[in-house]
């Protein structure tokens, strides 16, 4: 079951909620457990972001192929 991380903007408490994706899409209770505030924001800390593979020696850019043939 995925865990969703939240932070309360009223008391700066971090808390986690477990819900299935279906439950999450229906809307889960995001109330802060410490102060009952609903000023909570979803944290994305545990989400892997694997965009922008900036490998310095990758065969990308320019017009040279990995086989060594430049145009
Ligand atoms: Zn709170």
PDB file of the backbone (N, CA, C, O) and the ligand in Angstrom, with CONECT records:
HET     ZN  A 101       1
ATOM      1  N   UNK A   1       0.854  -1.203   0.000  1.00  0.00           N
ATOM      2  CA  UNK A   1       0.000   0.000   0.000  1.00  0.00           C
ATOM      3  C   UNK A   1       0.879   1.238   0.000  1.00  0.00           C
ATOM      4  O   UNK A   1       1.767   1.355   0.844  1.00  0.00           O
ATOM      5  N   UNK A   2       0.664   2.138  -0.895  1.00  0.00           N
ATOM      6  CA  UNK A   2       1.529   3.332  -0.935  1.00  0.00           C
ATOM      7  C   UNK A   2       1.371   4.191   0.314  1.00  0.00           C
ATOM      8  O   UNK A   2       0.303   4.258   0.923  1.00  0.00           O
ATOM      9  N   UNK A   3       2.444   4.827   0.662  1.00  0.00           N
ATOM     10  CA  UNK A   3       2.422   5.763   1.779  1.00  0.00           C
ATOM     11  C   UNK A   3       2.550   7.172   1.234  1.00  0.00           C
ATOM     12  O   UNK A   3       3.426   7.463   0.420  1.00  0.00           O
ATOM     13  N   UNK A   4       1.674   8.029   1.688  1.00  0.00           N
ATOM     14  CA  UNK A   4       1.698   9.415   1.245  1.00  0.00           C
ATOM     15  C   UNK A   4       2.200  10.271   2.391  1.00  0.00           C
ATOM     16  O   UNK A   4       1.708  10.183   3.516  1.00  0.00           O
ATOM     17  N   UNK A   5       3.177  11.092   2.090  1.00  0.00           N
ATOM     18  CA  UNK A   5       3.782  11.928   3.119  1.00  0.00           C
ATOM     19  C   UNK A   5       3.198  13.333   3.035  1.00  0.00           C
ATOM     20  O   UNK A   5       3.045  13.910   1.959  1.00  0.00           O
ATOM     21  N   UNK A   6       2.884  13.848   4.189  1.00  0.00           N
ATOM     22  CA  UNK A   6       2.314  15.192   4.257  1.00  0.00           C
ATOM     23  C   UNK A   6       3.062  16.014   5.290  1.00  0.00           C
ATOM     24  O   UNK A   6       3.718  15.486   6.188  1.00  0.00           O
ATOM     25  N   UNK A   7       2.942  17.311   5.134  1.00  0.00           N
ATOM     26  CA  UNK A   7       3.453  18.235   6.143  1.00  0.00           C
ATOM     27  C   UNK A   7       2.347  19.229   6.465  1.00  0.00           C
ATOM     28  O   UNK A   7       1.692  19.772   5.576  1.00  0.00           O
ATOM     29  N   UNK A   8       2.159  19.451   7.758  1.00  0.00           N
ATOM     30  CA  UNK A   8       1.186  20.433   8.199  1.00  0.00           C
ATOM     31  C   UNK A   8       1.843  21.800   8.184  1.00  0.00           C
ATOM     32  O   UNK A   8       2.913  21.991   8.762  1.00  0.00           O
ATOM     33  N   UNK A   9       1.202  22.745   7.526  1.00  0.00           N
ATOM     34  CA  UNK A   9       1.797  24.077   7.457  1.00  0.00           C
ATOM     35  C   UNK A   9       1.467  24.898   8.697  1.00  0.00           C
ATOM     36  O   UNK A   9       1.990  25.999   8.866  1.00  0.00           O
ATOM     37  N   UNK A  10       0.619  24.382   9.552  1.00  0.00           N
ATOM     38  CA  UNK A  10       0.301  25.100  10.779  1.00  0.00           C
ATOM     39  C   UNK A  10       1.267  24.760  11.909  1.00  0.00           C
ATOM     40  O   UNK A  10       1.705  25.649  12.639  1.00  0.00           O
ATOM     41  N   UNK A  11       1.600  23.478  12.056  1.00  0.00           N
ATOM     42  CA  UNK A  11       2.479  23.099  13.172  1.00  0.00           C
ATOM     43  C   UNK A  11       3.738  22.391  12.687  1.00  0.00           C
ATOM     44  O   UNK A  11       4.504  21.879  13.504  1.00  0.00           O
ATOM     45  N   UNK A  12       3.966  22.351  11.395  1.00  0.00           N
ATOM     46  CA  UNK A  12       5.182  21.772  10.818  1.00  0.00           C
ATOM     47  C   UNK A  12       5.378  20.308  11.180  1.00  0.00           C
ATOM     48  O   UNK A  12       6.509  19.826  11.250  1.00  0.00           O
ATOM     49  N   UNK A  13       4.299  19.617  11.403  1.00  0.00           N
ATOM     50  CA  UNK A  13       4.413  18.189  11.668  1.00  0.00           C
ATOM     51  C   UNK A  13       4.414  17.419  10.356  1.00  0.00           C
ATOM     52  O   UNK A  13       3.592  17.664   9.473  1.00  0.00           O
ATOM     53  N   UNK A  14       5.344  16.491  10.246  1.00  0.00           N
ATOM     54  CA  UNK A  14       5.325  15.584   9.106  1.00  0.00           C
ATOM     55  C   UNK A  14       4.558  14.334   9.504  1.00  0.00           C
ATOM     56  O   UNK A  14       4.768  13.786  10.587  1.00  0.00           O
ATOM     57  N   UNK A  15       3.688  13.895   8.648  1.00  0.00           N
ATOM     58  CA  UNK A  15       2.973  12.665   8.942  1.00  0.00           C
ATOM     59  C   UNK A  15       2.730  11.896   7.657  1.00  0.00           C
ATOM     60  O   UNK A  15       2.802  12.443   6.556  1.00  0.00           O
ATOM     61  N   UNK A  16       2.447  10.633   7.823  1.00  0.00           N
ATOM     62  CA  UNK A  16       2.256   9.765   6.680  1.00  0.00           C
ATOM     63  C   UNK A  16       0.863   9.170   6.718  1.00  0.00           C
ATOM     64  O   UNK A  16       0.320   8.881   7.784  1.00  0.00           O
ATOM     65  N   UNK A  17       0.304   8.996   5.553  1.00  0.00           N
ATOM     66  CA  UNK A  17      -0.993   8.343   5.437  1.00  0.00           C
ATOM     67  C   UNK A  17      -0.844   7.175   4.480  1.00  0.00           C
ATOM     68  O   UNK A  17      -0.217   7.284   3.426  1.00  0.00           O
ATOM     69  N   UNK A  18      -1.430   6.063   4.868  1.00  0.00           N
ATOM     70  CA  UNK A  18      -1.437   4.920   3.970  1.00  0.00           C
ATOM     71  C   UNK A  18      -2.806   4.809   3.329  1.00  0.00           C
ATOM     72  O   UNK A  18      -3.830   4.860   4.012  1.00  0.00           O
ATOM     73  N   UNK A  19      -2.819   4.658   2.030  1.00  0.00           N
ATOM     74  CA  UNK A  19      -4.081   4.509   1.326  1.00  0.00           C
ATOM     75  C   UNK A  19      -3.786   3.833   0.006  1.00  0.00           C
ATOM     76  O   UNK A  19      -2.703   3.977  -0.562  1.00  0.00           O
ATOM     77  N   UNK A  20      -4.753   3.105  -0.462  1.00  0.00           N
ATOM     78  CA  UNK A  20      -4.592   2.555  -1.798  1.00  0.00           C
ATOM     79  C   UNK A  20      -4.705   3.682  -2.806  1.00  0.00           C
ATOM     80  O   UNK A  20      -5.181   4.770  -2.481  1.00  0.00           O
ATOM     81  N   UNK A  21      -4.272   3.425  -4.016  1.00  0.00           N
ATOM     82  CA  UNK A  21      -4.357   4.452  -5.045  1.00  0.00           C
ATOM     83  C   UNK A  21      -5.818   4.842  -5.271  1.00  0.00           C
ATOM     84  O   UNK A  21      -6.127   6.016  -5.474  1.00  0.00           O
ATOM     85  N   UNK A  22      -6.706   3.863  -5.236  1.00  0.00           N
ATOM     86  CA  UNK A  22      -8.124   4.154  -5.433  1.00  0.00           C
ATOM     87  C   UNK A  22      -8.653   5.047  -4.316  1.00  0.00           C
ATOM     88  O   UNK A  22      -9.401   5.993  -4.566  1.00  0.00           O
ATOM     89  N   UNK A  23      -8.261   4.741  -3.093  1.00  0.00           N
ATOM     90  CA  UNK A  23      -8.693   5.581  -1.970  1.00  0.00           C
ATOM     91  C   UNK A  23      -8.129   6.987  -2.106  1.00  0.00           C
ATOM     92  O   UNK A  23      -8.815   7.976  -1.851  1.00  0.00           O
ATOM     93  N   UNK A  24      -6.863   7.057  -2.514  1.00  0.00           N
ATOM     94  CA  UNK A  24      -6.229   8.362  -2.640  1.00  0.00           C
ATOM     95  C   UNK A  24      -6.931   9.198  -3.704  1.00  0.00           C
ATOM     96  O   UNK A  24      -7.150  10.395  -3.520  1.00  0.00           O
ATOM     97  N   UNK A  25      -7.281   8.563  -4.808  1.00  0.00           N
ATOM     98  CA  UNK A  25      -7.923   9.318  -5.881  1.00  0.00           C
ATOM     99  C   UNK A  25      -9.328   9.762  -5.495  1.00  0.00           C
ATOM    100  O   UNK A  25      -9.826  10.777  -5.983  1.00  0.00           O
ATOM    101  N   UNK A  26      -9.958   8.992  -4.615  1.00  0.00           N
ATOM    102  CA  UNK A  26     -11.275   9.414  -4.137  1.00  0.00           C
ATOM    103  C   UNK A  26     -11.159  10.578  -3.158  1.00  0.00           C
ATOM    104  O   UNK A  26     -12.110  11.329  -2.942  1.00  0.00           O
ATOM    105  N   UNK A  27      -9.998  10.706  -2.586  1.00  0.00           N
ATOM    106  CA  UNK A  27      -9.795  11.774  -1.619  1.00  0.00           C
ATOM    107  C   UNK A  27      -9.699  11.206  -0.215  1.00  0.00           C
ATOM    108  O   UNK A  27     -10.687  10.744   0.356  1.00  0.00           O
ATOM    109  N   UNK A  28      -8.496  11.249   0.330  1.00  0.00           N
ATOM    110  CA  UNK A  28      -8.309  10.728   1.677  1.00  0.00           C
ATOM    111  C   UNK A  28      -8.308  11.880   2.674  1.00  0.00           C
ATOM    112  O   UNK A  28      -8.197  13.051   2.310  1.00  0.00           O
ATOM    113  N   UNK A  29      -8.436  11.510   3.931  1.00  0.00           N
ATOM    114  CA  UNK A  29      -8.481  12.514   4.994  1.00  0.00           C
ATOM    115  C   UNK A  29      -7.065  13.017   5.252  1.00  0.00           C
ATOM    116  O   UNK A  29      -6.223  12.284   5.771  1.00  0.00           O
ATOM    117  N   UNK A  30      -6.812  14.257   4.891  1.00  0.00           N
ATOM    118  CA  UNK A  30      -5.463  14.811   5.002  1.00  0.00           C
ATOM    119  C   UNK A  30      -5.331  15.722   6.213  1.00  0.00           C
ATOM    120  O   UNK A  30      -4.497  16.628   6.233  1.00  0.00           O
ATOM    121  N   UNK A  31      -6.143  15.481   7.201  1.00  0.00           N
ATOM    122  CA  UNK A  31      -6.107  16.328   8.386  1.00  0.00           C
ATOM    123  C   UNK A  31      -4.868  16.026   9.222  1.00  0.00           C
ATOM    124  O   UNK A  31      -4.499  14.867   9.409  1.00  0.00           O
ATOM    125  N   UNK A  32      -4.240  17.070   9.716  1.00  0.00           N
ATOM    126  CA  UNK A  32      -3.067  16.901  10.564  1.00  0.00           C
ATOM    127  C   UNK A  32      -3.452  16.169  11.846  1.00  0.00           C
ATOM    128  O   UNK A  32      -4.410  16.557  12.515  1.00  0.00           O
ATOM    129  N   UNK A  33      -2.714  15.110  12.196  1.00  0.00           N
ATOM    130  CA  UNK A  33      -3.047  14.366  13.414  1.00  0.00           C
ATOM    131  C   UNK A  33      -2.680  15.125  14.687  1.00  0.00           C
ATOM    132  O   UNK A  33      -3.160  14.784  15.768  1.00  0.00           O
ATOM    133  N   UNK A  34      -1.842  16.140  14.573  1.00  0.00           N
ATOM    134  CA  UNK A  34      -1.393  16.870  15.755  1.00  0.00           C
ATOM    135  C   UNK A  34      -2.348  17.996  16.135  1.00  0.00           C
ATOM    136  O   UNK A  34      -2.688  18.162  17.306  1.00  0.00           O
ATOM    137  N   UNK A  35      -2.771  18.756  15.152  1.00  0.00           N
ATOM    138  CA  UNK A  35      -3.548  19.956  15.473  1.00  0.00           C
ATOM    139  C   UNK A  35      -4.879  20.009  14.730  1.00  0.00           C
ATOM    140  O   UNK A  35      -5.589  21.012  14.799  1.00  0.00           O
ATOM    141  N   UNK A  36      -5.220  18.932  14.019  1.00  0.00           N
ATOM    142  CA  UNK A  36      -6.487  18.861  13.282  1.00  0.00           C
ATOM    143  C   UNK A  36      -6.613  19.934  12.211  1.00  0.00           C
ATOM    144  O   UNK A  36      -7.718  20.264  11.781  1.00  0.00           O
ATOM    145  N   UNK A  37      -5.499  20.467  11.788  1.00  0.00           N
ATOM    146  CA  UNK A  37      -5.546  21.452  10.718  1.00  0.00           C
ATOM    147  C   UNK A  37      -5.691  20.743   9.380  1.00  0.00           C
ATOM    148  O   UNK A  37      -5.242  19.610   9.205  1.00  0.00           O
ATOM    149  N   UNK A  38      -6.311  21.417   8.462  1.00  0.00           N
ATOM    150  CA  UNK A  38      -6.371  20.867   7.115  1.00  0.00           C
ATOM    151  C   UNK A  38      -5.434  21.625   6.179  1.00  0.00           C
ATOM    152  O   UNK A  38      -5.498  21.473   4.959  1.00  0.00           O
ATOM    153  N   UNK A  39      -4.569  22.435   6.763  1.00  0.00           N
ATOM    154  CA  UNK A  39      -3.572  23.139   5.948  1.00  0.00           C
ATOM    155  C   UNK A  39      -2.371  22.220   5.779  1.00  0.00           C
ATOM    156  O   UNK A  39      -1.284  22.493   6.288  1.00  0.00           O
ATOM    157  N   UNK A  40      -2.582  21.147   5.067  1.00  0.00           N
ATOM    158  CA  UNK A  40      -1.513  20.178   4.886  1.00  0.00           C
ATOM    159  C   UNK A  40      -1.169  20.084   3.409  1.00  0.00           C
ATOM    160  O   UNK A  40      -2.023  20.254   2.539  1.00  0.00           O
ATOM    161  N   UNK A  41       0.081  19.814   3.153  1.00  0.00           N
ATOM    162  CA  UNK A  41       0.526  19.703   1.773  1.00  0.00           C
ATOM    163  C   UNK A  41       1.214  18.365   1.581  1.00  0.00           C
ATOM    164  O   UNK A  41       1.929  17.882   2.459  1.00  0.00           O
ATOM    165  N   UNK A  42       0.997  17.804   0.472  1.00  0.00           N
ATOM    166  CA  UNK A  42       1.625  16.534   0.123  1.00  0.00           C
ATOM    167  C   UNK A  42       3.110  16.749  -0.102  1.00  0.00           C
ATOM    168  O   UNK A  42       3.524  17.700  -0.764  1.00  0.00           O
ATOM    169  N   UNK A  43       3.899  15.853   0.458  1.00  0.00           N
ATOM    170  CA  UNK A  43       5.344  15.916   0.231  1.00  0.00           C
ATOM    171  C   UNK A  43       5.703  14.887  -0.821  1.00  0.00           C
ATOM    172  O   UNK A  43       5.102  13.816  -0.903  1.00  0.00           O
ATOM    173  N   UNK A  44       6.688  15.234  -1.617  1.00  0.00           N
ATOM    174  CA  UNK A  44       7.062  14.340  -2.702  1.00  0.00           C
ATOM    175  C   UNK A  44       8.442  13.759  -2.472  1.00  0.00           C
ATOM    176  O   UNK A  44       9.106  13.334  -3.418  1.00  0.00           O
ATOM    177  N   UNK A  45       8.874  13.738  -1.237  1.00  0.00           N
ATOM    178  CA  UNK A  45      10.240  13.320  -0.957  1.00  0.00           C
ATOM    179  C   UNK A  45      10.540  11.898  -1.355  1.00  0.00           C
ATOM    180  O   UNK A  45      11.677  11.591  -1.715  1.00  0.00           O
ATOM    181  N   UNK A  46       9.557  11.018  -1.301  1.00  0.00           N
ATOM    182  CA  UNK A  46       9.852   9.609  -1.551  1.00  0.00           C
ATOM    183  C   UNK A  46       9.591   9.204  -2.996  1.00  0.00           C
ATOM    184  O   UNK A  46       9.699   8.032  -3.357  1.00  0.00           O
ATOM    185  N   UNK A  47       9.254  10.174  -3.796  1.00  0.00           N
ATOM    186  CA  UNK A  47       8.978   9.843  -5.188  1.00  0.00           C
ATOM    187  C   UNK A  47      10.268   9.923  -5.983  1.00  0.00           C
ATOM    188  O   UNK A  47      10.964  10.938  -5.974  1.00  0.00           O
ATOM    189  N   UNK A  48      10.565   8.854  -6.657  1.00  0.00           N
ATOM    190  CA  UNK A  48      11.784   8.842  -7.455  1.00  0.00           C
ATOM    191  C   UNK A  48      11.579   9.654  -8.732  1.00  0.00           C
ATOM    192  O   UNK A  48      10.653   9.404  -9.503  1.00  0.00           O
ATOM    193  N   UNK A  49      12.451  10.618  -8.935  1.00  0.00           N
ATOM    194  CA  UNK A  49      12.384  11.403 -10.161  1.00  0.00           C
ATOM    195  C   UNK A  49      13.609  11.050 -10.997  1.00  0.00           C
ATOM    196  O   UNK A  49      14.731  11.426 -10.657  1.00  0.00           O
ATOM    197  N   UNK A  50      13.395  10.347 -12.057  1.00  0.00           N
ATOM    198  CA  UNK A  50      14.528   9.848 -12.837  1.00  0.00           C
ATOM    199  C   UNK A  50      14.528  10.457 -14.230  1.00  0.00           C
ATOM    200  O   UNK A  50      14.740   9.778 -15.235  1.00  0.00           O
ATOM    201  N   UNK A  51      14.285  11.749 -14.253  1.00  0.00           N
ATOM    202  CA  UNK A  51      14.346  12.425 -15.538  1.00  0.00           C
ATOM    203  C   UNK A  51      15.691  13.137 -15.666  1.00  0.00           C
ATOM    204  O   UNK A  51      16.337  13.448 -14.665  1.00  0.00           O
ATOM    205  N   UNK A  52      16.092  13.385 -16.873  1.00  0.00           N
ATOM    206  CA  UNK A  52      17.314  14.135 -17.098  1.00  0.00           C
ATOM    207  C   UNK A  52      18.556  13.335 -16.761  1.00  0.00           C
ATOM    208  O   UNK A  52      19.326  13.725 -15.883  1.00  0.00           O
ATOM    209  N   UNK A  53      18.755  12.252 -17.429  1.00  0.00           N
ATOM    210  CA  UNK A  53      19.958  11.451 -17.227  1.00  0.00           C
ATOM    211  C   UNK A  53      21.151  12.196 -17.813  1.00  0.00           C
ATOM    212  O   UNK A  53      21.420  12.125 -19.012  1.00  0.00           O
ATOM    213  N   UNK A  54      21.856  12.908 -16.949  1.00  0.00           N
ATOM    214  CA  UNK A  54      22.933  13.773 -17.418  1.00  0.00           C
ATOM    215  C   UNK A  54      24.280  13.073 -17.300  1.00  0.00           C
ATOM    216  O   UNK A  54      25.229  13.624 -16.743  1.00  0.00           O
ATOM    217  N   UNK A  55      24.353  11.890 -17.813  1.00  0.00           N
ATOM    218  CA  UNK A  55      25.630  11.190 -17.819  1.00  0.00           C
ATOM    219  C   UNK A  55      26.627  11.932 -18.708  1.00  0.00           C
ATOM    220  O   UNK A  55      26.344  12.159 -19.884  1.00  0.00           O
ATOM    221  N   UNK A  56      27.781  12.314 -18.173  1.00  0.00           N
ATOM    222  CA  UNK A  56      28.694  13.183 -18.940  1.00  0.00           C
ATOM    223  C   UNK A  56      29.286  12.501 -20.157  1.00  0.00           C
ATOM    224  O   UNK A  56      29.621  13.175 -21.131  1.00  0.00           O
ATOM    225  N   UNK A  57      29.425  11.196 -20.132  1.00  0.00           N
ATOM    226  CA  UNK A  57      30.020  10.531 -21.293  1.00  0.00           C
ATOM    227  C   UNK A  57      28.979   9.725 -22.069  1.00  0.00           C
ATOM    228  O   UNK A  57      29.308   8.739 -22.728  1.00  0.00           O
ATOM    229  N   UNK A  58      27.745  10.149 -21.985  1.00  0.00           N
ATOM    230  CA  UNK A  58      26.716   9.471 -22.757  1.00  0.00           C
ATOM    231  C   UNK A  58      26.791   9.873 -24.212  1.00  0.00           C
ATOM    232  O   UNK A  58      27.198  10.990 -24.529  1.00  0.00           O
ATOM    233  N   UNK A  59      26.407   8.989 -25.085  1.00  0.00           N
ATOM    234  CA  UNK A  59      26.471   9.290 -26.522  1.00  0.00           C
ATOM    235  C   UNK A  59      25.294  10.133 -26.968  1.00  0.00           C
ATOM    236  O   UNK A  59      24.496   9.713 -27.806  1.00  0.00           O
ATOM    237  N   UNK A  60      25.195  11.305 -26.413  1.00  0.00           N
ATOM    238  CA  UNK A  60      24.073  12.145 -26.784  1.00  0.00           C
ATOM    239  C   UNK A  60      24.563  13.550 -27.077  1.00  0.00           C
ATOM    240  O   UNK A  60      25.588  13.986 -26.552  1.00  0.00           O
ATOM    241  N   UNK A  61      23.845  14.231 -27.894  1.00  0.00           N
ATOM    242  CA  UNK A  61      24.264  15.555 -28.306  1.00  0.00           C
ATOM    243  C   UNK A  61      25.196  15.463 -29.491  1.00  0.00           C
ATOM    244  O   UNK A  61      25.838  14.437 -29.713  1.00  0.00           O
ATOM    245  N   UNK A  62      25.267  16.526 -30.242  1.00  0.00           N
ATOM    246  CA  UNK A  62      26.126  16.525 -31.414  1.00  0.00           C
ATOM    247  C   UNK A  62      25.597  15.576 -32.467  1.00  0.00           C
ATOM    248  O   UNK A  62      24.427  15.194 -32.419  1.00  0.00           O
ATOM    249  N   UNK A  63      26.409  15.197 -33.392  1.00  0.00           N
ATOM    250  CA  UNK A  63      25.951  14.310 -34.449  1.00  0.00           C
ATOM    251  C   UNK A  63      26.810  13.064 -34.529  1.00  0.00           C
ATOM    252  O   UNK A  63      26.734  12.333 -35.517  1.00  0.00           O
ATOM    253  N   UNK A  64      27.629  12.800 -33.515  1.00  0.00           N
ATOM    254  CA  UNK A  64      28.464  11.610 -33.519  1.00  0.00           C
ATOM    255  C   UNK A  64      27.660  10.421 -33.002  1.00  0.00           C
ATOM    256  O   UNK A  64      26.879  10.562 -32.061  1.00  0.00           O
ATOM    257  N   UNK A  65      27.839   9.297 -33.587  1.00  0.00           N
ATOM    258  CA  UNK A  65      27.176   8.086 -33.150  1.00  0.00           C
ATOM    259  C   UNK A  65      28.072   7.367 -32.149  1.00  0.00           C
ATOM    260  O   UNK A  65      29.276   7.618 -32.104  1.00  0.00           O
ATOM    261  N   UNK A  66      27.496   6.474 -31.344  1.00  0.00           N
ATOM    262  CA  UNK A  66      28.326   5.714 -30.394  1.00  0.00           C
ATOM    263  C   UNK A  66      29.380   4.882 -31.096  1.00  0.00           C
ATOM    264  O   UNK A  66      30.410   4.582 -30.493  1.00  0.00           O
ATOM    265  N   UNK A  67      29.169   4.501 -32.329  1.00  0.00           N
ATOM    266  CA  UNK A  67      30.154   3.707 -33.044  1.00  0.00           C
ATOM    267  C   UNK A  67      31.362   4.507 -33.492  1.00  0.00           C
ATOM    268  O   UNK A  67      32.322   3.927 -33.999  1.00  0.00           O
ATOM    269  N   UNK A  68      31.344   5.791 -33.325  1.00  0.00           N
ATOM    270  CA  UNK A  68      32.509   6.594 -33.654  1.00  0.00           C
ATOM    271  C   UNK A  68      32.386   7.309 -34.986  1.00  0.00           C
ATOM    272  O   UNK A  68      33.328   7.986 -35.400  1.00  0.00           O
ATOM    273  N   UNK A  69      31.273   7.184 -35.660  1.00  0.00           N
ATOM    274  CA  UNK A  69      31.145   7.838 -36.957  1.00  0.00           C
ATOM    275  C   UNK A  69      30.606   9.237 -36.823  1.00  0.00           C
ATOM    276  O   UNK A  69      29.432   9.423 -36.500  1.00  0.00           O
ATOM    277  N   UNK A  70      31.438  10.222 -37.065  1.00  0.00           N
ATOM    278  CA  UNK A  70      30.953  11.592 -37.036  1.00  0.00           C
ATOM    279  C   UNK A  70      30.626  12.046 -38.459  1.00  0.00           C
ATOM    280  O   UNK A  70      31.179  11.550 -39.440  1.00  0.00           O
ATOM    281  N   UNK A  71      29.732  12.981 -38.527  1.00  0.00           N
ATOM    282  CA  UNK A  71      29.333  13.466 -39.835  1.00  0.00           C
ATOM    283  C   UNK A  71      30.053  14.765 -40.162  1.00  0.00           C
ATOM    284  O   UNK A  71      29.845  15.333 -41.234  1.00  0.00           O
TER     285      UNK A  71
HETATM  286 ZN    ZN A 101      -0.699  20.461  12.426  1.00  0.00          ZN
END
